Amino acid sequence: MITNQAYRFELAPNLATLTLLAKSAGTARYAWNWGLAHRIALLKQYPDHTDKRRYCNAIELHKRWNVHKIEKPWIYDVSKCCGQEAFRNLDVALKSFYAGRKAGRRVGFPKFKRKGKSRDSFRLTGAVRVSGRYAVLPRLGSIRLKEKAPKLKGRILEATVSRVADRWFVSFSVVRERPEPVAPTGPVVGIDLGIKHFATIHDGETTRVVDAPKPLVAGLRKLRSLSKAHSRKKRGSKNKAKATLKLARHQARTANIRNDFLHKLTTDLAKTKQALVVEDLCVRGLARTRLAKHVLDAGWSGFRRMTAYKTEWFGSRLIVADRFFPSSKLCSGCGNKKVDLTLSDRTYECCACGLMIDRDENASINLQRFGLAVLANPTTASSAERKACGSERSGRYRKVATKRTEVKQEEAA
Ligand SMILES: [Zn+2]
């Protein structure tokens, strides 16, 4: 099986390299803005949609950039990839904007990047490699790493350098051959993602609860005081810059804790369970409600993304019940459907058979059964199961066709 994988390392640049890194990121940003302005100008100049002069792809843009460069000698200080790859990013952004508009999705038009507001990053191709304690990058030379890098398995395609708070990272994108996975023999598990507990996992016999290290909630007071301090500082002052850095560091730390937790959980599940049955929750819809903070904190979308590719890596299966499958409303005892269940009902009380069960546990049992049913019926299984993401973009789910019932309560809340 051929897969794409990224290896990310922290850089330990010296002062000269640090300057060059910032310069490269700045050039990439400048190129993006220049390219975007150029393309917008063309769209305005040639309003007729069939006019070919209206469009200008990354290759053409780079040719024009080479002419523009002559007036801006500082562009020569950094790798030519900084501009080239920025134009490729722009191509992708515009393409997905047009494709999204066609499909009726809401994809925004590319925006101009601002220093200090946008993410600092640039991509390098060509002679990129990593050996021991050093990353070797074009025009930047060899840069020391914070830790010794393991030997990368596979062929390096490109390297992306980015800054998070005051730390710089390099991420090598690698295409690698993985041995065909042997399917794990563990049970089929139903996983209900919740707010009180991050995940409730039922394997047919027992239910276990996994709590997230709620980094955002725990660090919320600190976040509040940091952002308050940040907003009080005078714009453009040194103190503002200091406060910005403090805030960014706190946010980065929060993200690290969350990702560590998610990686450990999803790897464990995908390596040991035959199939994972999850719900296709409309995370974006939920994020707009008051629960937003908790939802985003809990990292459901990260969980979904990771399970998608890890089940493929480790030979497990991912079964997604679509968001209209009433996992919370069904009684796991008798199959009765409770219509008037509200979000505040933490305990499920069945009016038909009298069962009293924790709400999340009930949902995880239902999901587990749903998964078993899908596996038992190969005709639905073929459409339901998402064994490989080869045919689709990774991280996307194929939805299972279940009977459409009313919109889930969680979304209405
Ligand atoms: Zn019942």
Residues whose N, C-alpha, C, O or C-beta is under 5 A from the ligand:
A	BS01	ZN	C331 G333 C334 G335 N336 C350 A352 C353 G354 L355
